[in-house]
Amino acid sequence: MMKFRRLFNYLCSVKSEISQMKTILIAITVLLVSVVLLGVKVLFVKGGRFPSGHVHDNPELRRRGISCAGSSDGDTMKK
């Protein structure tokens, strides 16, 4: 009876490990697909680049007179 209990416990732990591995593989796959989709323009367009996230590169913010906090702090210090 004890041998069957050990075998049962072993099989349950193996099943749990397989379930964990499936979850990890699914998570890695989702991350890889996300990275590829985010970089479609960079990867597949000749000369493609990620869009700039800087405030000074955004024409609408420049039109409204909004500037980077670092540069406006530096301008204030100069005055």
Buried (B, 14 or more C-beta within 10 A) or exposed (E): EEEEEEEEEEEEEEEEEEEEEEEEEEEEEEEEEEEEEEEEEEEEEEEEEEEEEEBEEBEEBEEEEEBEEEEEEEEEEEE
